[in-house]
Amino acid sequence: MAEPWTKEELAGHLANLIELQRIDSELHTADKRLAKIPDKERAARAGLDAEEARLAAMEERSAEEERLRRECESEIRQCEEMIREQESQLYRAKITQREYDIIGERVKALRIQIGEIEDRELALLDQAEHHSEELKGLRSSVDNLRRETADELKRLADWRRELESTMEVLRRDRPRFADALPLTILDRYRTLLQRHPDSAVVRVIDSQCSGCRMLLVSQTLLSINLGEHLTFCEHCGRFLVSESTGAGSGQG
């Protein structure tokens, strides 16, 4: 690459390149964080949806238990009405002993049936009492989770607005540095950015490229120290700047 620039011009290009790298690195990081927000929102809603579904199932079970208990009460009333009807026949003017015995057996069977229904109803009442406490606790838990989920969704919405605002500022500032660079530098930077989104420009630390961590040859190190030419890593092709220059890359 021909470099028809003075040492001072080259230093200016490097400064713009470093600032452009900082902006692009921050944009890349913000974009990755922004992309994670929908998953975080879905996870927050999924946790609440699961607990609400569990609550709905428990409320449905409780309602079913109450329906069965009312059926028991209705069956008991029907049996009691049938007992009264049977017993009323005992006071007829003419009734044989056999008829008397038959009515007695029917009444006895109905009372046994009532006892069985009452046992079933008692079991349902015991279940209802146990489930009532469980339901109360779950309702409280779901109410708390609803508040926590609302807070988390609000936090994520605020974070999204903050990231979008940051990215808007960065995008607005970016052309100031990109447009100041010669096309030869900018084109190479763009190519490197495809492979290294946040580290196209890196520092040299302990004679190593802080991007690929490979040792650099003496000629490369000398070129960086002289600051008269653009210098690239012979291994990964990244732009190299001296450690004191303070590249915008997160590498090293």
Contacts in CASP RR format, 6 or more apart in sequence:
PFRMAT RR
TARGET T0000
AUTHOR 0000-0000-0000
METHOD contacts of the structure
MODEL  1
MAEPWTKEELAGHLANLIELQRIDSELHTADKRLAKIPDKERAARAGLDA
EEARLAAMEERSAEEERLRRECESEIRQCEEMIREQESQLYRAKITQREY
DIIGERVKALRIQIGEIEDRELALLDQAEHHSEELKGLRSSVDNLRRETA
DELKRLADWRRELESTMEVLRRDRPRFADALPLTILDRYRTLLQRHPDSA
VVRVIDSQCSGCRMLLVSQTLLSINLGEHLTFCEHCGRFLVSESTGAGSG
QG
1 184 0 8 1.000
1 188 0 8 1.000
1 230 0 8 1.000
2 184 0 8 1.000
3 10 0 8 1.000
3 229 0 8 1.000
3 230 0 8 1.000
5 13 0 8 1.000
5 182 0 8 1.000
7 227 0 8 1.000
7 228 0 8 1.000
10 227 0 8 1.000
10 228 0 8 1.000
10 229 0 8 1.000
10 230 0 8 1.000
11 227 0 8 1.000
13 180 0 8 1.000
13 181 0 8 1.000
13 182 0 8 1.000
13 185 0 8 1.000
13 230 0 8 1.000
14 230 0 8 1.000
14 241 0 8 1.000
14 245 0 8 1.000
16 177 0 8 1.000
16 180 0 8 1.000
16 181 0 8 1.000
17 177 0 8 1.000
17 181 0 8 1.000
17 185 0 8 1.000
17 189 0 8 1.000
17 201 0 8 1.000
17 239 0 8 1.000
18 201 0 8 1.000
18 241 0 8 1.000
18 245 0 8 1.000
18 246 0 8 1.000
18 247 0 8 1.000
18 248 0 8 1.000
19 177 0 8 1.000
19 248 0 8 1.000
20 174 0 8 1.000
20 177 0 8 1.000
20 178 0 8 1.000
20 181 0 8 1.000
20 189 0 8 1.000
21 189 0 8 1.000
21 199 0 8 1.000
21 200 0 8 1.000
21 201 0 8 1.000
21 247 0 8 1.000
21 248 0 8 1.000
21 249 0 8 1.000
22 248 0 8 1.000
23 170 0 8 1.000
23 173 0 8 1.000
23 174 0 8 1.000
23 177 0 8 1.000
24 174 0 8 1.000
24 193 0 8 1.000
24 197 0 8 1.000
24 198 0 8 1.000
24 200 0 8 1.000
25 197 0 8 1.000
25 198 0 8 1.000
25 199 0 8 1.000
25 248 0 8 1.000
25 249 0 8 1.000
25 250 0 8 1.000
26 166 0 8 1.000
26 170 0 8 1.000
27 167 0 8 1.000
27 170 0 8 1.000
27 171 0 8 1.000
27 174 0 8 1.000
28 197 0 8 1.000
28 198 0 8 1.000
29 198 0 8 1.000
30 163 0 8 1.000
30 166 0 8 1.000
30 167 0 8 1.000
30 170 0 8 1.000
31 167 0 8 1.000
33 159 0 8 1.000
33 163 0 8 1.000
34 160 0 8 1.000
34 163 0 8 1.000
34 164 0 8 1.000
34 167 0 8 1.000
37 156 0 8 1.000
37 159 0 8 1.000
37 160 0 8 1.000
37 163 0 8 1.000
40 152 0 8 1.000
40 156 0 8 1.000
41 153 0 8 1.000
41 156 0 8 1.000
44 149 0 8 1.000
44 152 0 8 1.000
44 153 0 8 1.000
44 156 0 8 1.000
45 149 0 8 1.000
45 153 0 8 1.000
47 145 0 8 1.000
47 149 0 8 1.000
48 142 0 8 1.000
48 145 0 8 1.000
48 146 0 8 1.000
48 149 0 8 1.000
51 138 0 8 1.000
51 141 0 8 1.000
51 142 0 8 1.000
51 145 0 8 1.000
52 142 0 8 1.000
54 138 0 8 1.000
55 135 0 8 1.000
55 138 0 8 1.000
55 139 0 8 1.000
55 142 0 8 1.000
58 131 0 8 1.000
58 134 0 8 1.000
58 135 0 8 1.000
58 138 0 8 1.000
59 135 0 8 1.000
61 131 0 8 1.000
62 128 0 8 1.000
62 131 0 8 1.000
62 132 0 8 1.000
62 135 0 8 1.000
65 124 0 8 1.000
65 127 0 8 1.000
65 128 0 8 1.000
65 131 0 8 1.000
66 128 0 8 1.000
68 124 0 8 1.000
69 121 0 8 1.000
69 124 0 8 1.000
69 125 0 8 1.000
69 128 0 8 1.000
72 117 0 8 1.000
72 118 0 8 1.000
72 120 0 8 1.000
72 121 0 8 1.000
72 124 0 8 1.000
73 121 0 8 1.000
75 117 0 8 1.000
76 114 0 8 1.000
76 117 0 8 1.000
76 118 0 8 1.000
76 121 0 8 1.000
79 110 0 8 1.000
79 111 0 8 1.000
79 113 0 8 1.000
79 114 0 8 1.000
79 117 0 8 1.000
80 114 0 8 1.000
82 106 0 8 1.000
82 110 0 8 1.000
83 107 0 8 1.000
83 110 0 8 1.000
83 111 0 8 1.000
86 103 0 8 1.000
86 104 0 8 1.000
86 106 0 8 1.000
86 107 0 8 1.000
86 110 0 8 1.000
87 103 0 8 1.000
87 107 0 8 1.000
89 95 0 8 1.000
89 99 0 8 1.000
89 103 0 8 1.000
90 100 0 8 1.000
90 103 0 8 1.000
178 186 0 8 1.000
181 189 0 8 1.000
185 230 0 8 1.000
188 239 0 8 1.000
189 200 0 8 1.000
189 201 0 8 1.000
189 239 0 8 1.000
192 200 0 8 1.000
192 237 0 8 1.000
192 238 0 8 1.000
192 239 0 8 1.000
193 200 0 8 1.000
196 211 0 8 1.000
196 236 0 8 1.000
196 238 0 8 1.000
198 249 0 8 1.000
198 250 0 8 1.000
199 211 0 8 1.000
199 238 0 8 1.000
199 249 0 8 1.000
199 250 0 8 1.000
199 251 0 8 1.000
200 238 0 8 1.000
200 239 0 8 1.000
200 249 0 8 1.000
201 238 0 8 1.000
201 239 0 8 1.000
201 241 0 8 1.000
201 247 0 8 1.000
201 248 0 8 1.000
201 249 0 8 1.000
202 209 0 8 1.000
202 210 0 8 1.000
202 211 0 8 1.000
202 233 0 8 1.000
202 238 0 8 1.000
202 239 0 8 1.000
202 240 0 8 1.000
202 241 0 8 1.000
202 247 0 8 1.000
202 249 0 8 1.000
202 251 0 8 1.000
202 252 0 8 1.000
203 210 0 8 1.000
203 240 0 8 1.000
203 241 0 8 1.000
203 242 0 8 1.000
203 243 0 8 1.000
203 245 0 8 1.000
203 246 0 8 1.000
203 247 0 8 1.000
203 249 0 8 1.000
203 251 0 8 1.000
203 252 0 8 1.000
204 210 0 8 1.000
204 216 0 8 1.000
204 221 0 8 1.000
204 224 0 8 1.000
204 240 0 8 1.000
204 241 0 8 1.000
204 242 0 8 1.000
204 243 0 8 1.000
205 243 0 8 1.000
205 252 0 8 1.000
207 215 0 8 1.000
207 216 0 8 1.000
207 221 0 8 1.000
208 214 0 8 1.000
208 215 0 8 1.000
208 216 0 8 1.000
209 216 0 8 1.000
209 233 0 8 1.000
209 235 0 8 1.000
209 236 0 8 1.000
209 238 0 8 1.000
209 240 0 8 1.000
210 249 0 8 1.000
210 251 0 8 1.000
210 252 0 8 1.000
211 233 0 8 1.000
211 236 0 8 1.000
211 238 0 8 1.000
211 249 0 8 1.000
211 251 0 8 1.000
211 252 0 8 1.000
212 233 0 8 1.000
212 235 0 8 1.000
212 236 0 8 1.000
212 238 0 8 1.000
214 233 0 8 1.000
214 235 0 8 1.000
214 236 0 8 1.000
216 233 0 8 1.000
216 234 0 8 1.000
216 240 0 8 1.000
217 234 0 8 1.000
220 231 0 8 1.000
220 233 0 8 1.000
220 234 0 8 1.000
220 240 0 8 1.000
223 229 0 8 1.000
223 231 0 8 1.000
224 231 0 8 1.000
224 240 0 8 1.000
224 241 0 8 1.000
224 242 0 8 1.000
225 242 0 8 1.000
227 242 0 8 1.000
230 239 0 8 1.000
231 239 0 8 1.000
231 240 0 8 1.000
231 241 0 8 1.000
232 238 0 8 1.000
232 239 0 8 1.000
232 240 0 8 1.000
233 240 0 8 1.000
241 247 0 8 1.000
END
